[in-house]
């Protein structure tokens, strides 16, 4: 079988329900920023993304082939992350500030920060007295100040 070519991002609610034969496409945060290139579904089928350029893909997006025969759902792939916590909210806020100054991609949550594993940053955060834990989990970093508007997730 040749690669499935995906050319369209379907609008939310475009299909009455998710197709039963929908394929899953786990992508890292970095891979979700590109609308072009070769990818592989969770079950190993080859895909080629030829989507219109624009906003990054987000988990839950439904992609389709030109003939509508194939539907693929984007998922956040598990990545090696650092979970940063503190009992002191100011210490966590200061850590986010310092990481932001280094342009580190972060997922901000009420009582923790998530970032891609980096041993230098891990040491820096531990030296600041923060609790740092390594884990493998989906990563959905903040889009950033200069990200395009138009595609949001809650």
The 8 nearest C-alpha neighbors of each residue, nearest first, counted from 0:
[[1, 2, 3, 45, 44, 46, 43, 4],
 [2, 0, 3, 45, 46, 44, 4, 47],
 [1, 3, 45, 46, 4, 47, 0, 44],
 [4, 2, 46, 47, 45, 5, 1, 64],
 [3, 5, 47, 64, 46, 48, 2, 6],
 [6, 4, 64, 48, 63, 49, 7, 47],
 [5, 7, 50, 49, 64, 65, 63, 4],
 [8, 6, 63, 62, 50, 9, 5, 64],
 [7, 9, 62, 61, 63, 10, 60, 50],
 [10, 8, 61, 62, 7, 13, 11, 63],
 [9, 11, 13, 12, 8, 61, 60, 14],
 [12, 10, 13, 9, 60, 14, 61, 59],
 [11, 13, 14, 10, 15, 16, 9, 17],
 [14, 12, 10, 11, 9, 15, 16, 61],
 [13, 15, 16, 12, 17, 11, 18, 9],
 [14, 16, 12, 13, 17, 18, 11, 10],
 [17, 15, 14, 18, 12, 13, 19, 11],
 [16, 18, 19, 14, 15, 21, 20, 61],
 [19, 17, 21, 20, 16, 70, 14, 15],
 [18, 20, 21, 17, 16, 22, 70, 71],
 [19, 21, 18, 22, 70, 69, 17, 71],
 [22, 20, 70, 18, 71, 19, 23, 72],
 [21, 23, 71, 72, 20, 70, 24, 40],
 [22, 24, 72, 41, 71, 40, 73, 25],
 [25, 23, 40, 73, 74, 41, 72, 26],
 [24, 26, 74, 76, 75, 73, 23, 41],
 [27, 25, 76, 75, 30, 31, 74, 24],
 [26, 28, 76, 30, 29, 75, 31, 78],
 [29, 27, 31, 30, 138, 139, 26, 32],
 [28, 30, 27, 31, 32, 33, 26, 55],
 [29, 31, 27, 32, 28, 26, 33, 34],
 [32, 30, 56, 28, 29, 33, 55, 26],
 [31, 33, 55, 30, 29, 56, 34, 28],
 [34, 32, 31, 35, 30, 55, 29, 36],
 [33, 35, 50, 48, 52, 49, 32, 51],
 [36, 34, 48, 49, 33, 50, 47, 37],
 [35, 37, 48, 47, 38, 34, 49, 33],
 [36, 38, 47, 46, 48, 39, 35, 45],
 [37, 39, 46, 45, 47, 36, 40, 48],
 [38, 40, 45, 44, 43, 46, 41, 24],
 [41, 39, 24, 43, 44, 42, 23, 22],
 [40, 42, 43, 23, 24, 25, 39, 22],
 [41, 43, 40, 44, 23, 39, 22, 24],
 [44, 42, 40, 39, 41, 45, 46, 38],
 [45, 43, 40, 39, 42, 46, 2, 41],
 [46, 44, 2, 39, 38, 3, 43, 40],
 [47, 45, 3, 2, 38, 39, 37, 4],
 [46, 48, 37, 4, 36, 3, 5, 38],
 [47, 49, 35, 5, 36, 50, 34, 4],
 [50, 48, 6, 35, 5, 47, 34, 51],
 [49, 51, 6, 34, 7, 48, 52, 35],
 [52, 50, 53, 49, 34, 7, 6, 8],
 [53, 51, 34, 50, 54, 35, 33, 55],
 [52, 54, 51, 55, 34, 147, 50, 56],
 [53, 55, 150, 147, 56, 52, 149, 32],
 [56, 54, 32, 31, 57, 53, 33, 34],
 [57, 55, 31, 32, 54, 60, 58, 73],
 [56, 58, 60, 59, 55, 31, 73, 74],
 [57, 59, 74, 73, 75, 60, 56, 72],
 [58, 60, 73, 72, 57, 74, 61, 56],
 [61, 59, 73, 58, 57, 72, 62, 56],
 [60, 62, 72, 9, 71, 8, 59, 73],
 [63, 61, 8, 71, 70, 7, 9, 72],
 [64, 62, 70, 7, 5, 69, 67, 6],
 [63, 65, 5, 67, 69, 66, 6, 4],
 [66, 64, 67, 6, 63, 5, 7, 4],
 [65, 67, 68, 64, 69, 63, 6, 5],
 [68, 66, 64, 65, 69, 63, 70, 7],
 [69, 67, 66, 64, 70, 63, 65, 3],
 [70, 68, 64, 63, 67, 71, 21, 3],
 [71, 69, 63, 21, 62, 22, 61, 72],
 [70, 72, 22, 62, 21, 61, 23, 63],
 [71, 73, 61, 23, 60, 24, 59, 22],
 [74, 72, 24, 58, 60, 59, 25, 23],
 [75, 73, 58, 25, 24, 26, 76, 59],
 [74, 76, 137, 26, 25, 58, 27, 77],
 [77, 75, 25, 26, 27, 137, 74, 78],
 [76, 78, 137, 136, 135, 75, 138, 79],
 [77, 79, 135, 136, 137, 80, 76, 138],
 [80, 78, 135, 116, 134, 115, 136, 77],
 [81, 79, 115, 116, 134, 114, 133, 135],
 [80, 82, 133, 116, 114, 132, 113, 115],
 [83, 81, 113, 132, 131, 112, 133, 80],
 [82, 84, 131, 112, 111, 130, 81, 113],
 [85, 83, 111, 130, 129, 110, 131, 82],
 [84, 86, 87, 129, 130, 91, 88, 90],
 [85, 87, 88, 84, 90, 91, 110, 129],
 [86, 88, 85, 90, 89, 91, 84, 92],
 [89, 87, 91, 90, 92, 86, 85, 110],
 [88, 90, 92, 91, 87, 93, 94, 85],
 [91, 89, 93, 87, 92, 88, 94, 85],
 [92, 90, 94, 88, 89, 93, 85, 95],
 [91, 93, 89, 95, 94, 90, 88, 96],
 [94, 92, 96, 90, 95, 91, 89, 97],
 [93, 95, 91, 97, 96, 92, 98, 90],
 [96, 94, 92, 98, 93, 97, 99, 91],
 [95, 97, 93, 99, 94, 98, 92, 100],
 [98, 96, 100, 94, 99, 95, 93, 101],
 [99, 97, 101, 95, 100, 103, 96, 94],
 [100, 98, 102, 96, 101, 97, 103, 95],
 [99, 101, 97, 98, 102, 96, 103, 95],
 [100, 102, 98, 99, 103, 97, 96, 104],
 [103, 101, 99, 100, 104, 98, 97, 105],
 [104, 102, 98, 101, 99, 105, 114, 100],
 [103, 105, 140, 114, 102, 141, 106, 115],
 [106, 104, 140, 114, 113, 107, 141, 103],
 [105, 107, 140, 113, 141, 139, 112, 114],
 [108, 106, 112, 105, 113, 111, 109, 141],
 [107, 109, 111, 110, 112, 106, 113, 105],
 [108, 110, 111, 107, 112, 88, 91, 84],
 [111, 109, 108, 84, 112, 85, 88, 91],
 [112, 110, 84, 108, 83, 109, 82, 107],
 [111, 113, 107, 83, 82, 106, 108, 105],
 [112, 114, 82, 106, 105, 81, 83, 80],
 [115, 113, 105, 81, 80, 104, 116, 106],
 [114, 116, 80, 81, 79, 117, 113, 78],
 [117, 115, 80, 81, 79, 114, 118, 133],
 [116, 118, 120, 119, 121, 115, 81, 114],
 [117, 119, 121, 120, 122, 116, 123, 81],
 [120, 118, 122, 121, 117, 123, 124, 116],
 [121, 119, 123, 122, 117, 118, 124, 116],
 [120, 122, 118, 124, 119, 123, 117, 125],
 [123, 121, 125, 119, 120, 124, 126, 118],
 [124, 122, 120, 126, 121, 125, 119, 127],
 [123, 125, 127, 121, 126, 122, 129, 120],
 [124, 126, 122, 128, 129, 127, 123, 121],
 [127, 125, 123, 128, 124, 122, 129, 121],
 [126, 128, 124, 125, 129, 123, 90, 94],
 [129, 127, 125, 126, 130, 124, 85, 90],
 [130, 128, 125, 85, 127, 124, 84, 131],
 [129, 131, 84, 83, 85, 125, 132, 128],
 [132, 130, 83, 82, 129, 81, 84, 125],
 [133, 131, 82, 81, 134, 83, 130, 80],
 [132, 134, 81, 80, 82, 131, 79, 135],
 [135, 133, 80, 79, 136, 81, 132, 82],
 [134, 136, 79, 78, 77, 80, 133, 137],
 [137, 135, 77, 78, 134, 138, 79, 80],
 [136, 138, 77, 75, 76, 78, 139, 135],
 [139, 137, 140, 28, 136, 78, 75, 77],
 [138, 140, 106, 28, 141, 137, 75, 105],
 [141, 139, 106, 105, 104, 138, 142, 28],
 [140, 142, 143, 106, 105, 139, 104, 107],
 [141, 143, 146, 140, 144, 145, 104, 147],
 [144, 142, 141, 146, 145, 104, 140, 147],
 [143, 145, 146, 142, 147, 141, 148, 99],
 [144, 146, 143, 147, 142, 148, 141, 54],
 [147, 145, 143, 142, 144, 148, 54, 55],
 [148, 146, 54, 145, 149, 53, 150, 142],
 [147, 149, 150, 146, 151, 54, 145, 53],
 [148, 150, 151, 147, 54, 53, 146, 55],
 [151, 149, 148, 54, 152, 55, 147, 57],
 [152, 150, 149, 153, 148, 57, 54, 142],
 [151, 153, 150, 57, 58, 59, 139, 149],
 [152, 151, 150, 57, 58, 139, 59, 141]]
